[in-house]
């Protein structure tokens, strides 16, 4: 099988947030303060000297260096384009950008998401892009209200069970 179709060791990059394609002129991209900090930290790691890898060929090292430089430039561009949004106290109880939202579906299954910018979205980590159909349906809702969202498997109805702007305590 070609190397193009195999997963190679990514050198610890598996937790990184992928950078979204650049937006059109005048389009605003929002990010939470935590998301902005995570991108800054990733950029700092990429800009730090990389330890030499044993057994790595000069070609492999060059490719890895170019990839790090490309990613660092993407992050630098993203950090210049985004606007950090801090929730306001008047939003408490309603779903807006940055909210942690607990939902219950019609089968009683519960999920919790934070509404974030597309540059920090990761559904598996509970970060739902504000541009997603579910997040768009939830915006402005409060506890007790329901939304219906179309999915490939069919429509699902969620009821908002909790909205907070403070990180959940686990």
Secondary structure in CASP SS format (residue, H / E / C, confidence):
PFRMAT SS
TARGET T0000
AUTHOR 0000-0000-0000
METHOD secondary structure of the structure
MODEL  1
X C 1.00
X C 1.00
X H 1.00
X H 1.00
X H 1.00
X C 1.00
X C 1.00
X C 1.00
X C 1.00
X C 1.00
X C 1.00
X C 1.00
X C 1.00
X C 1.00
X C 1.00
X C 1.00
X C 1.00
X C 1.00
X C 1.00
X C 1.00
X C 1.00
X C 1.00
X C 1.00
X C 1.00
X C 1.00
X C 1.00
X C 1.00
X C 1.00
X E 1.00
X E 1.00
X E 1.00
X C 1.00
X H 1.00
X H 1.00
X H 1.00
X H 1.00
X H 1.00
X H 1.00
X H 1.00
X H 1.00
X H 1.00
X H 1.00
X H 1.00
X H 1.00
X H 1.00
X H 1.00
X H 1.00
X C 1.00
X C 1.00
X C 1.00
X C 1.00
X C 1.00
X C 1.00
X C 1.00
X C 1.00
X C 1.00
X C 1.00
X H 1.00
X H 1.00
X H 1.00
X H 1.00
X H 1.00
X H 1.00
X H 1.00
X H 1.00
X H 1.00
X H 1.00
X H 1.00
X H 1.00
X H 1.00
X H 1.00
X H 1.00
X H 1.00
X H 1.00
X H 1.00
X H 1.00
X H 1.00
X H 1.00
X H 1.00
X H 1.00
X H 1.00
X E 1.00
X E 1.00
X E 1.00
X C 1.00
X C 1.00
X C 1.00
X C 1.00
X H 1.00
X H 1.00
X H 1.00
X C 1.00
X C 1.00
X E 1.00
X C 1.00
X C 1.00
X C 1.00
X C 1.00
X C 1.00
X E 1.00
X E 1.00
X E 1.00
X E 1.00
X E 1.00
X E 1.00
X C 1.00
X C 1.00
X C 1.00
X C 1.00
X E 1.00
X E 1.00
X E 1.00
X E 1.00
X E 1.00
X E 1.00
X E 1.00
X C 1.00
X C 1.00
X C 1.00
X C 1.00
X C 1.00
X E 1.00
X H 1.00
X H 1.00
X H 1.00
X C 1.00
X E 1.00
X E 1.00
X E 1.00
X C 1.00
X C 1.00
X C 1.00
X H 1.00
X H 1.00
X H 1.00
X H 1.00
X H 1.00
X H 1.00
X C 1.00
X C 1.00
X C 1.00
X E 1.00
X C 1.00
X C 1.00
X C 1.00
X E 1.00
X E 1.00
X E 1.00
X E 1.00
X E 1.00
X E 1.00
X C 1.00
X C 1.00
X E 1.00
X E 1.00
X E 1.00
X E 1.00
X E 1.00
X E 1.00
X E 1.00
X E 1.00
X E 1.00
X E 1.00
X E 1.00
X C 1.00
X C 1.00
X C 1.00
X C 1.00
X C 1.00
X C 1.00
END
